[in-house]
Amino acid sequence: MNQPLPPHSAPSATRRRHFLRTAVAGTVLLSPALTRSAAADLGGAFSRVVARQMKVDAGAQVVAEPARRTPVAAEVDVLVVGGGPTGVGAALAAASEGAKTLLLERNAMLSGMWTAGLLNPFFDPRKGWLVDRLIEKLQQQGAWVRKGMDVFDVEMMKFVLERLMAEAGVEYWYNCPFTEPILQGERVRGVIVESKSGREALLAQVVIDCTGDGDVGARAGVPFERGRKSDGLCQPLTLMFGISGYEGFRGLPADRLTTHEFFKDLSKVIDEQRLPIQLPYGPQRSGTPFLIALPGKAVAVVQATHVYRVDATNVREMSRATAAARRQVHEVFLPAMRRIPGLENLRLSQTAPQIGVREARRLEGRYRLELDDMLQARRFGDAVTSVGFHVDLHELDPKDSTPKLPPFPPGVTRHTISKRDIPHPRCLLPKTLEGLLWAGRCISGSHEAHSAYRVTGTCMAMGQAAGLAAATAVRRKTTPSELDGAELHALLRARGAQFLPRGLRAAT
Ligand SMILES: Cc1cc2nc3c(=O)[nH]c(=O)nc-3n(C[C@H](O)[C@H](O)[C@H](O)COP(=O)(O)OP(=O)(O)OC[C@H]3O[C@@H](n4cnc5c(N)ncnc54)[C@H](O)[C@@H]3O)c2cc1C
């Protein structure tokens, strides 16, 4: 049985403000934008927001907004923006080091692609420290299965993470998208958010951008790149979907994690039926996970849809991509899958709440991780983690014949690269700004290197390193950029973070 949920702990300044607002409003939590007098003047039956006047310049197609004073809703040591695998690692690490920590998440659940993206399996999990703690908690709930690949129960992931946050003392705000950084000269002092609670300012000693897309860094003016160097093309997007009524097929057990056979069967149906779809991986990659059975009986998630040439930071393109992928699920994949013996009765349980973005902005940091670092198996004394996953570039466009990767040295393949130690020194720090760190798939690296370090175990490990760096800087009254990287590496090891074995060549 689950333990009773600990009370949701809050940084004290925030808790006080919440209490004040609740006290003013009685049982209703009023937004700071709602004035007490406005509510009182209306006899308590109605509330009214004091609206702002704006000037519309229709000719120039702009709206002039008046200057404004925004209430400070919280002041914390470490503010984590984005609650995906990276953000939960960062927040748990910062709070467990004693920092007053607040995490902002635009969805109403933690863990990003793990939950809102319906993703599985958990790649590159052997990272130690907080990654191990999460896995242990999932195992205790029977929500983690290790059979060649590591799969987890998506619903239990949401719940376990909320409990871990509560135990560590992290406050998290759901449905709270980041709007704008608060910049003072060369220092990031916090962020502005706009939510149902109105427009609010949040102050912090250190902000960690874990949005995946590098939203905070980009809005703070950090240069960024995206996609392939030659033309900016990014990897395609995928809307995962869940199925039930899956009992295995071809006599294979239902808990088979991924099926080479499934890819072949689906390809055959698509060819026979002349369906307007190209399977994502191409013949040379048919062993890639595709239909992933989850812990428990008769449920699986499917990674099949691909939408190409999308800018994941453009809301209109994202809306069209989501609808296009959902159409692929209903009109192509489900009918095709139901033609495979053993899958005739399968049902769609859901399409993921959020389409999966493999690649968006990569922020410019103090070091750019290159494919060559992996090919040369470079080691760095200030590594914050290692990458245990291979180079995994999906087709950028099925019609594009440009080679995805440069030729590798003899004897090296994109798979053998995964056996090398690949650290991320200085990839998490802006060149000039202070008070800001980032981690996850938006770190400073090349398009090709990114395809290996973007998996979730690596991202959570980067997050835990960023959280530790931020909390250590706050405790020492210094900035993350002033921390010695080799010392941070040692602090991580002391907490049980795992790196690949020593003995490989050191970086010059
Ligand atoms: C289709 C697909 C399949 C994949 N398969 C695997 C796999 O099998 N195994 C594996 O390990 N990895 C896989 N990956 C890679 C992995 O999922 C991502 O690279 C990883 O989740 C990145 O972690 P992150 O925390 O940096 O970003 P995300 O997981 O994207 O999390 C970012 C979080 O920030 C929040 N956020 C974003 N912007 C804002 C904002 N402005 N304000 C507030 N919150 C915000 C988001 O809601 C989200 O919760 C896959 C990726 C895709 C797209």
The ligand as a MOL file (V3000), in Angstrom:
LIG
                    3D

  0  0  0     0  0            999 V3000
M  V30 BEGIN CTAB
M  V30 COUNTS 53 58 0 0 0
M  V30 BEGIN ATOM
M  V30 1 C 8.7030 10.4450 -29.5810 0
M  V30 2 C 9.8710 10.4010 -28.6860 0
M  V30 3 C 10.3020 9.1770 -28.2260 0
M  V30 4 C 11.3570 9.1070 -27.3690 0
M  V30 5 N 11.7100 7.8930 -26.8870 0
M  V30 6 C 12.5440 7.8340 -25.8480 0
M  V30 7 C 12.6830 6.6040 -25.1520 0
M  V30 8 O 12.1110 5.5950 -25.5080 0
M  V30 9 N 13.4730 6.6130 -24.0460 0
M  V30 10 C 14.1320 7.7160 -23.6100 0
M  V30 11 O 14.7890 7.6530 -22.5880 0
M  V30 12 N 14.0470 8.8970 -24.2810 0
M  V30 13 C 13.2490 8.9810 -25.3730 0
M  V30 14 N 13.0710 10.1710 -26.0230 0
M  V30 15 C 13.8660 11.3650 -25.6410 0
M  V30 16 C 13.3240 12.0480 -24.3900 0
M  V30 17 O 11.9690 11.8510 -24.2320 0
M  V30 18 C 13.5430 13.5640 -24.3270 0
M  V30 19 O 14.6930 13.9780 -24.9690 0
M  V30 20 C 13.5660 13.9480 -22.8390 0
M  V30 21 O 12.2650 13.7680 -22.3260 0
M  V30 22 C 14.0490 15.3390 -22.6290 0
M  V30 23 O 13.8510 15.6610 -21.2820 0
M  V30 24 P 13.6230 17.1660 -20.8450 0
M  V30 25 O 13.2540 17.1540 -19.4040 0
M  V30 26 O 14.8160 17.9650 -21.2580 0
M  V30 27 O 12.4080 17.6470 -21.7590 0
M  V30 28 P 10.8830 17.2150 -21.7570 0
M  V30 29 O 10.6820 15.7850 -21.4400 0
M  V30 30 O 10.3460 17.7280 -23.0400 0
M  V30 31 O 10.2800 18.0460 -20.5520 0
M  V30 32 C 10.1580 19.4540 -20.5960 0
M  V30 33 C 9.1280 19.8550 -19.5560 0
M  V30 34 O 9.0620 21.2700 -19.4860 0
M  V30 35 C 7.7070 21.6960 -19.5960 0
M  V30 36 N 7.7380 22.9960 -20.2610 0
M  V30 37 C 8.1440 23.2520 -21.5220 0
M  V30 38 N 8.0690 24.5530 -21.7820 0
M  V30 39 C 7.5740 25.1450 -20.6660 0
M  V30 40 C 7.2760 26.4810 -20.3280 0
M  V30 41 N 7.4690 27.4810 -21.2010 0
M  V30 42 N 6.7950 26.7360 -19.0930 0
M  V30 43 C 6.5980 25.7120 -18.1990 0
M  V30 44 N 6.8740 24.4210 -18.4710 0
M  V30 45 C 7.3690 24.1520 -19.6830 0
M  V30 46 C 7.0310 20.6210 -20.4280 0
M  V30 47 O 5.6480 20.5840 -20.2300 0
M  V30 48 C 7.7190 19.3590 -19.9170 0
M  V30 49 O 7.1230 18.8330 -18.7760 0
M  V30 50 C 12.0310 10.2840 -26.9400 0
M  V30 51 C 11.6140 11.5140 -27.4160 0
M  V30 52 C 10.5410 11.5850 -28.2840 0
M  V30 53 C 10.0880 12.9170 -28.7560 0
M  V30 END ATOM
M  V30 BEGIN BOND
M  V30 1 1 1 2
M  V30 2 1 2 3
M  V30 3 2 2 52
M  V30 4 2 3 4
M  V30 5 1 4 5
M  V30 6 1 4 50
M  V30 7 2 5 6
M  V30 8 1 6 7
M  V30 9 1 6 13
M  V30 10 2 7 8
M  V30 11 1 7 9
M  V30 12 1 9 10
M  V30 13 2 10 11
M  V30 14 1 10 12
M  V30 15 2 12 13
M  V30 16 1 13 14
M  V30 17 1 14 15
M  V30 18 1 14 50
M  V30 19 1 15 16
M  V30 20 1 16 17
M  V30 21 1 16 18
M  V30 22 1 18 19
M  V30 23 1 18 20
M  V30 24 1 20 21
M  V30 25 1 20 22
M  V30 26 1 22 23
M  V30 27 1 23 24
M  V30 28 2 24 25
M  V30 29 1 24 26
M  V30 30 1 24 27
M  V30 31 1 27 28
M  V30 32 2 28 29
M  V30 33 1 28 30
M  V30 34 1 28 31
M  V30 35 1 31 32
M  V30 36 1 32 33
M  V30 37 1 33 34
M  V30 38 1 33 48
M  V30 39 1 34 35
M  V30 40 1 35 36
M  V30 41 1 35 46
M  V30 42 1 36 37
M  V30 43 1 36 45
M  V30 44 2 37 38
M  V30 45 1 38 39
M  V30 46 1 39 40
M  V30 47 2 39 45
M  V30 48 1 40 41
M  V30 49 2 40 42
M  V30 50 1 42 43
M  V30 51 2 43 44
M  V30 52 1 44 45
M  V30 53 1 46 47
M  V30 54 1 46 48
M  V30 55 1 48 49
M  V30 56 2 50 51
M  V30 57 1 51 52
M  V30 58 1 52 53
M  V30 END BOND
M  V30 END CTAB
M  END
